[in-house]
Amino acid sequence: HSQAQSLITFITLSGTESNKRLSHCHSLAVSRYSFDNDLLSTEQRISYEEDGFLLIKGLVSGEDIDRFRAAFERICRREVQVPGLVVMRDVSIAKSEFVPDQKAISKLQDFQEEPELFRYCGLPQILNYVECFTGPNIMAMHTMLINKPPDTGNKTSRHPMHQDLHYFPFRPADRIVCSWTAMEKVNRQNGCLVVLPGSHHGTLKEHDYPEWEGGVNKMYHGVRDHDPNHPRVHLEMEKGDTVFFHPLLIHGSGMNQTQGFRKAISCHYASADCYYIDVRGTTQENIGQEVKEIAARKYAVDDVTFEDTWAVRGRLVQGDRTNL
Ligand SMILES: O=C(O)CCC(=O)C(=O)O
């Protein structure tokens, strides 16, 4: 019944749009990528269907962002110990003796045990959007605070073009979504996100470390081949603006050519109804192996599976933990 209702809504609303959009609406009447609810406008739903991302301006308050920043700084100053937290350093800065330690930190991952940062993952205004893509049972699977450093001249501050699904041994892909919130103004100068609109319609591609002369950061795999002529969109954003994107969307970010650290906070959500897959024999085998080796060293155990590394990090943020 609700699908029939949405078909009617689509046809009614699309009367004012171009013929191209209209014919597309017919084929998308039963939408693949999002659920029908009161939050997303028809335009927003169509845009996510077609482009694979949706940018919402001013979604997170300046006050919240300032609190996340303060929590990040406490971690940098080593005032708190956070179980499970992964602190990453930029390859070229980590080797330099001349940069004070906190500035070498390029990324925090897995902050699910840090209450202040993890508050981001449960913000109601974020979850309302997430639910449009995952449905009501929501797991926060992967958390990051990215502190893109000023480039040292080696271009290591770039993030190669990639699809996030490469890192995830769970499916279906359409029930996974990333939220990425700018913690300050991000633009082409400080290395905003770059996306290839519509690339989420494709399949998961092979990923590996790119062959960059100046070095590549740990785990920064890139898509082996993507069409260099595919149109690109640079997502310039203000503090608090949030982009939601599909895990097959090809994206990356440019060099930070400023002297400031470009900060963003991000969470990958999945429907708790998703299921784990075995990545052996797939294009994800290389990352699965790398993650397992890191986890085995970190937890000093040798029989940890790629799937286990996700199941222990995932946290329920809404509804029931049905499966993941
Ligand atoms: O924030 C960025 O620069 C890109 C982050 C990203 O795409 C990732 O870590 O997967």
The ligand as an ORCA input file, in Angstrom:
! r2SCAN-3c Opt
* xyz 0 1
  O      37.634     12.940      4.924
  C      38.278     12.593      3.938
  O      39.203     13.243      3.510
  C      37.931     11.330      3.204
  C      37.636     10.265      4.157
  C      37.273      9.004      3.491
  O      36.774      8.959      2.408
  C      37.535      7.767      4.216
  O      38.250      7.792      5.221
  O      37.022      6.719      3.775
*
